[in-house]
Amino acid sequence: MTAPSEASRPLKIAALIPAYREGRRIGEVVRRVRAQLDVVLVVDDGSPDATADLAREAGAEVIVHAQNAGKGAAIKTGFRVLLERGFDYVLILDGDGQHLPEEISRFLEAANREPCGMFVGNRMSAAKGMPLLRWGTNRFMSWMISRLCGQWVPDTQCGFRMIHRDVIPRLFCESNAYDYETEMLLIAAAGGCRIGSVPVTTVYADETSKIHPLRDGMRFLKLLSRYRSPVRR
């Protein structure tokens, strides 16, 4: 996946943070990411609070959706902008502090070590503190999605991930909500993309999940119904 020209120069990487109602933490997150990477793009998905203003004050470039369109839609907006600017990889992380910006270096090391089109954070090797129900759900879903991908992805639900520019054009699919992060894996695998794993820390504070169990659960089941057969590699 990594072209010879990339191997002889530093990788050009931008951070993408999809955000909705993250006024409490977005400033701190942006400042910590800026300590790791020069370019940080926040896509404010129609937040009614000061998410966009606080992200700008912290040093991020900001795009604002006029109305809430979903996490997947925010990621795709960021992809379009950053792809045009010629970055080698786009690194995605959440704006609620659940992902540690200080661990971005692990993704960079992995990209320099192995030619994968996508790297996904893996919280499961150090899942101390993860609620038992969430741990079991993650394990089951990762097994099921890995089977469809035709390769083992230990933590398919982790949004801390990095994608190569050659893979991104394939990822403009129909999903716009939280199911997009799963469909991203399925599309990449179907295109022959090797998905690498990067160990990351499990962080839980007092954030409230924005996932609606019934609505997003139904979206997930519909998504899987479209990918019934395992990818043949």
C-alpha positions in Angstrom: 0.0 0.0 0.0 2.8 2.4 0.8 4.4 3.8 -2.3 8.2 3.8 -2.7 8.3 7.6 -2.6 6.5 7.5 0.8 9.1 5.1 2.3 11.9 7.7 1.6 10.1 10.7 3.3 8.1 11.5 6.4 4.5 10.6 6.1 2.1 13.5 5.7 -0.7 12.9 8.2 -3.8 15.0 9.2 -6.1 14.4 12.2 -9.9 14.4 11.6 -12.2 14.8 14.6 -16.0 14.4 13.9 -17.7 16.2 16.8 -21.2 16.8 18.0 -21.9 18.6 21.3 -18.3 18.2 22.5 -17.9 21.7 23.9 -16.7 20.4 27.3 -13.7 18.6 25.9 -13.0 19.5 22.3 -10.6 22.3 23.2 -8.4 20.1 25.3 -8.5 17.3 22.7 -7.5 19.6 19.9 -4.6 21.1 21.8 -3.3 17.6 22.7 -3.6 16.4 19.1 -1.9 19.6 17.8 1.1 18.6 20.0 1.3 15.5 17.8 0.3 16.6 14.3 0.3 20.0 12.5 -3.1 19.7 10.9 -6.2 19.0 12.9 -9.6 19.3 11.1 -12.8 19.3 13.3 -16.1 18.7 11.5 -18.8 20.0 13.8 -21.9 18.0 12.9 -24.5 20.7 13.6 -23.7 21.1 17.4 -26.0 23.6 19.2 -23.2 24.4 21.7 -19.8 26.1 21.2 -18.0 23.1 19.9 -16.9 24.9 16.7 -15.7 28.0 18.4 -13.8 26.2 21.1 -12.1 23.9 18.5 -11.0 27.0 16.5 -9.6 28.7 19.6 -7.6 25.6 20.3 -6.0 25.7 16.9 -8.1 23.4 14.7 -9.4 24.0 11.2 -13.2 23.7 11.5 -16.0 22.8 9.1 -19.6 23.1 10.4 -22.6 21.2 9.1 -25.7 23.3 9.0 -27.6 20.5 10.7 -26.8 17.2 12.4 -26.2 14.6 9.7 -24.5 11.8 11.6 -20.9 10.7 12.5 -20.4 9.0 9.2 -21.4 12.1 7.3 -19.0 14.2 9.3 -16.1 11.8 8.6 -16.9 11.8 4.9 -16.9 15.6 4.9 -13.4 15.6 6.4 -12.2 12.9 4.0 -13.2 15.0 1.0 -11.3 18.0 2.2 -8.2 16.2 3.3 -8.0 13.9 0.3 -7.8 17.0 -1.9 -4.8 18.3 0.1 -2.7 15.2 -0.6 -2.2 13.7 2.9 -0.8 10.2 3.0 -3.0 9.1 5.9 -6.0 10.6 7.7 -6.1 9.7 11.4 -9.6 9.7 13.0 -10.3 10.1 16.7 -13.2 11.2 18.8 -13.6 14.6 20.4 -14.8 13.4 23.8 -11.4 12.4 25.2 -12.0 8.7 24.8 -8.9 8.4 22.6 -5.5 9.5 23.9 -3.8 11.9 21.4 -0.5 10.9 23.0 -1.0 7.4 21.4 -1.0 8.8 17.8 2.7 8.0 17.6 1.7 4.3 17.8 -0.2 4.6 14.5 2.8 6.4 12.9 5.1 3.7 14.0 2.8 1.0 12.7 2.5 2.7 9.3 6.3 2.9 9.0 6.6 -0.7 10.0 4.0 -2.4 7.9 2.1 -1.5 4.6 -1.5 -1.6 5.7 -4.3 0.5 4.1 -6.0 1.0 7.4 -5.0 0.8 11.1 -7.6 0.3 13.8 -7.1 0.8 17.5 -7.3 -2.3 19.7 -8.6 -1.7 23.2 -9.2 -5.4 23.9 -5.7 -6.4 24.9 -5.8 -4.0 27.8 -9.6 -3.7 28.5 -9.4 -3.2 32.2 -12.1 -0.8 33.2 -14.3 -1.6 30.2 -17.8 -2.6 31.4 -18.4 -6.3 31.1 -21.4 -6.0 28.8 -19.5 -3.7 26.4 -16.5 -6.0 26.5 -18.7 -9.0 25.6 -20.5 -7.0 22.9 -17.3 -5.8 21.3 -15.9 -9.3 21.3 -18.9 -10.8 19.6 -19.2 -8.0 17.0 -15.5 -8.1 16.3 -15.7 -11.8 15.7 -18.7 -11.5 13.4 -17.3 -8.5 11.4 -13.9 -10.1 11.2 -15.5 -13.1 9.6 -17.1 -11.0 7.0 -13.9 -9.1 6.4 -11.9 -12.3 5.9 -9.2 -11.1 8.4 -9.0 -10.7 12.1 -9.8 -7.2 13.4 -9.6 -7.4 17.2 -11.7 -4.3 18.0 -14.0 -3.4 15.1 -15.9 -0.9 17.3 -12.9 1.4 18.0 -13.2 4.7 16.2 -9.5 5.5 16.7 -8.1 4.6 13.3 -5.9 5.7 10.4 -6.7 5.3 6.7 -4.4 5.6 3.7 -5.3 8.0 0.9 -5.6 5.1 -1.6 -8.4 3.5 0.4 -10.4 6.7 1.2 -12.0 7.1 -2.3 -13.8 3.7 -1.8 -15.3 4.8 1.5 -18.0 7.2 0.2 -20.8 4.8 0.8 -24.5 5.3 1.9 -24.0 4.9 5.7 -24.0 8.2 7.6 -24.4 7.3 11.2 -22.4 5.1 13.6 -22.7 2.1 11.3 -20.4 3.9 8.9 -17.3 2.9 11.0 -18.3 -0.8 10.5 -19.1 -0.4 6.8 -15.7 1.3 6.3 -14.0 -2.0 7.4 -16.2 -4.1 5.2 -15.6 -2.0 2.1 -11.9 -1.7 2.7 -11.5 -5.5 3.1 -13.6 -6.2 0.0 -11.2 -4.0 -1.9 -8.2 -6.1 -0.8 -7.1 -3.7 2.0 -5.0 -5.2 4.8 -6.3 -3.9 8.2 -3.6 -3.5 10.9 -4.2 -3.4 14.6 -2.6 -0.8 17.0 -2.9 -1.3 20.8 -4.6 1.7 22.5 -5.7 2.5 26.0 -9.3 2.1 27.1 -10.5 5.5 28.4 -13.9 6.0 30.1 -14.9 9.2 31.8 -18.4 10.5 32.3 -19.3 10.9 28.6 -22.7 9.8 27.5 -23.0 7.5 24.6 -24.6 9.1 21.5 -25.6 5.6 20.1 -29.3 4.9 20.2 -29.6 1.2 21.0 -32.7 0.5 19.0 -32.3 2.8 16.0 -28.5 2.2 15.6 -28.9 -1.5 16.3 -31.4 -1.8 13.4 -29.0 0.1 11.2 -26.2 -2.3 12.1 -28.4 -5.4 11.3 -29.4 -3.9 8.0 -25.8 -3.2 7.2 -24.7 -6.8 8.0 -27.5 -8.1 5.8 -25.9 -6.4 2.8 -22.6 -8.2 3.5 -23.7 -11.7 4.0 -20.7 -13.5 2.5 -17.2 -13.4 3.9 -14.6 -11.6 1.8 -12.4 -14.1 -0.2 -8.8 -13.1 0.1 
